[in-house]
Amino acid sequence: MLSTRNKKYIITIAGINFLTIIVATIAIPFDIKMSLAWITGSLGSLIFFLWLAFDVYRSLQLGITGTKKRSSKGYFLRFLFLAVYSAIIVKFMKPNIMVFGAGLLSSQIIIYIYEFYRQFKNNKYYRGSNG
């Protein structure tokens, strides 16, 4: 079972990613090509992240051999999905590749920024509003 802390973490990362999609949706009238590139990339990243979290959750319920098989299979299926998804988006939508790629990395970027924020906030030398 995933702990409450892990569930909150997954929801936080997915929520922040979803907020970036909302911001890109609002920006569609200003630059449709870049907004759609970010939305499709970020959506792919969100699906990939949630799929990974679900695979980890399911793997925790198995033994060692089952975990190895499931994680290997899940790894290749997720990256196959990502490759097919990216190929379809690039072929038919022809998005801005840089923005689409950044969107595909959005969950990872959010994790790094969120962890930096948490470490900074929990630092004993930080004197924020709680200190």
C-alpha distance (Angstrom), angle and dihedral (degrees) to the residues before:
residue distance angle dihedral
M1 . . .
L2 3.75 . .
S3 3.75 113.1 .
T4 3.77 121.5 -120.1
R5 3.80 88.4 -108.9
N6 3.82 91.6 56.5
K7 3.80 92.0 47.1
K8 3.80 90.6 50.7
Y9 3.81 90.2 48.8
I10 3.82 92.4 51.2
I11 3.80 91.4 46.5
T12 3.82 91.0 48.1
I13 3.81 94.2 51.1
A14 3.82 92.6 43.7
G15 3.81 90.7 46.4
I16 3.79 93.5 52.1
N17 3.80 89.7 47.5
F18 3.80 89.9 50.2
L19 3.81 89.8 50.6
T20 3.80 90.1 56.3
I21 3.80 88.2 53.0
I22 3.81 89.8 52.5
V23 3.81 91.3 50.1
A24 3.81 90.4 49.8
T25 3.81 89.6 49.0
I26 3.80 90.3 53.6
A27 3.83 89.1 49.8
I28 3.82 94.0 55.0
P29 3.85 93.9 101.5
F30 3.82 90.4 55.9
D31 3.82 99.3 48.9
I32 3.77 116.0 -4.1
K33 3.81 97.2 -177.4
M34 3.81 95.3 53.3
S35 3.80 93.1 40.9
L36 3.79 92.9 51.7
A37 3.79 90.4 45.9
W38 3.81 90.6 54.1
I39 3.81 93.3 43.8
T40 3.81 94.1 50.8
G41 3.81 93.4 42.9
S42 3.78 93.9 45.9
L43 3.79 91.6 45.6
G44 3.81 89.7 53.1
S45 3.80 89.7 49.1
L46 3.81 91.4 49.0
I47 3.81 92.1 50.6
F48 3.80 90.5 47.3
F49 3.83 92.4 49.3
L50 3.81 94.7 47.6
W51 3.81 91.0 45.7
L52 3.81 89.6 52.0
A53 3.82 91.2 49.3
F54 3.81 90.4 49.7
D55 3.82 91.3 49.0
V56 3.79 91.0 50.8
Y57 3.80 90.4 49.3
R58 3.81 91.9 50.7
S59 3.81 92.3 44.9
L60 3.80 91.7 55.7
Q61 3.79 89.0 66.8
L62 3.82 94.7 56.7
G63 3.78 135.8 76.0
I64 3.79 124.3 -107.1
T65 3.81 96.9 -85.3
G66 3.79 93.3 45.0
T67 3.79 91.1 48.3
K68 3.81 92.0 52.9
K69 3.79 92.4 49.9
R70 3.79 94.8 44.4
S71 3.80 94.5 45.9
S72 3.82 92.2 48.8
K73 3.78 92.6 47.4
G74 3.80 92.1 44.1
Y75 3.80 92.1 48.8
F76 3.80 93.6 54.1
L77 3.81 94.2 41.5
R78 3.82 92.4 51.1
F79 3.79 92.9 49.6
L80 3.81 91.8 44.2
F81 3.80 88.2 52.7
L82 3.80 90.7 48.2
A83 3.82 92.4 49.1
V84 3.82 93.3 48.1
Y85 3.81 92.1 43.3
S86 3.81 91.6 49.9
A87 3.80 92.8 46.2
I88 3.81 91.7 51.1
I89 3.81 93.3 47.3
V90 3.81 93.7 46.5
K91 3.82 93.2 44.3
F92 3.79 98.3 48.8
M93 3.82 106.3 23.4
K94 3.81 99.6 33.7
P95 3.83 92.5 -153.0
N96 3.78 127.8 -174.8
I97 3.82 97.4 -78.0
M98 3.81 95.5 -148.5
V99 3.80 93.5 52.5
F100 3.81 91.8 42.4
G101 3.81 90.1 51.4
A102 3.80 91.4 48.1
G103 3.79 88.2 50.0
L104 3.80 90.1 52.4
L105 3.80 87.8 54.3
S106 3.79 94.4 44.8
S107 3.82 96.6 104.4
Q108 3.79 91.4 51.0
I109 3.79 91.5 46.4
I110 3.80 90.5 48.9
I111 3.81 91.0 50.8
Y112 3.81 91.7 52.4
I113 3.80 93.8 46.9
Y114 3.81 92.6 44.5
E115 3.81 92.3 49.4
F116 3.80 91.2 47.6
Y117 3.81 88.9 51.2
R118 3.82 92.4 48.4
Q119 3.79 92.7 48.4
F120 3.79 91.6 47.3
K121 3.80 92.8 46.5
N122 3.83 92.9 48.6
N123 3.81 93.6 46.9
K124 3.80 111.0 118.2
Y125 3.82 90.4 -136.7
Y126 3.79 93.9 55.7
R127 3.79 111.1 102.5
G128 3.74 103.6 -165.7
S129 3.77 128.8 148.4
N130 3.83 90.6 -65.8
G131 3.84 94.6 54.3
